[in-house]
Amino acid sequence: ANILGLNDTDDLRVVTFRLLPRNKNGRFTSEQLRQTEIVEKELLRDLPKKYTTSNTNQIIYIYKKDEQISDLQFRLKLEELQKKIQSILDKQNANAEFTVGIGKNVKGYHALKESFSDSKVALDYIRVIRKIIGVDNQSVVDCSELGFFYVFTDIKDKDKLLSYIPESLQKL
């Protein structure tokens, strides 16, 4: 926190950028891992390096709230950045989708773990969010878009989750 200049009163949120393989098997080839490096270089043109780190197929960014920028402007900036990077990947015939998960706003660096978890949930449930909002190609998602479905993200036991679904729908 000291190195990054973060304190207990800062308004923060974590944004996770992730490359998803379009081959659906979830495994990344060395080419796709190289593409993550390309994406990271592009992101660092627009984001502060000291608040950005990467691992395997994702890049994590800590956003420190700027009073000059509204939440909507921040969201629009991320959408523009996503489109730009996806365009670069498409031109290289990359077999990956560039997605952005936005965690909730938190107060102070002690709560960053919560925001990081939420940003990952947003990406893990991107298909659900796309169905909820009715946009099949939505690539920038905020955990708040899950709405009341967020309650179900903590249920890891498939049988317990099915208990919330009417029997007639379970067959579907």
Sequence and secondary structure as in RCSB ss.txt:
>XXXX:A:sequence
ANILGLNDTDDLRVVTFRLLPRNKNGRFTSEQLRQTEIVEKELLRDLPKKYTTSNTNQIIYIYKKDEQISDLQFR
LKLEELQKKIQSILDKQNANAEFTVGIGKNVKGYHALKESFSDSKVALDYIRVIRKIIGVDNQSVVDCSELGFFY
VFTDIKDKDKLLSYIPESLQKL
>XXXX:A:secstr
 TTTT  TT EEEEEEEEEEETTSS    HHHHHHHHHHHHHHHHHS GGGEEEETTEEEEEEE  TTS HHHHH
HHHHHHHHHHHHHHHHTT  EEEEEEE   EESGGGHHHHHHHHHHHHHTHHHHHHHHT TT  EEEGGGGGGGG
GGGG   HHHHHTTS HHHH  
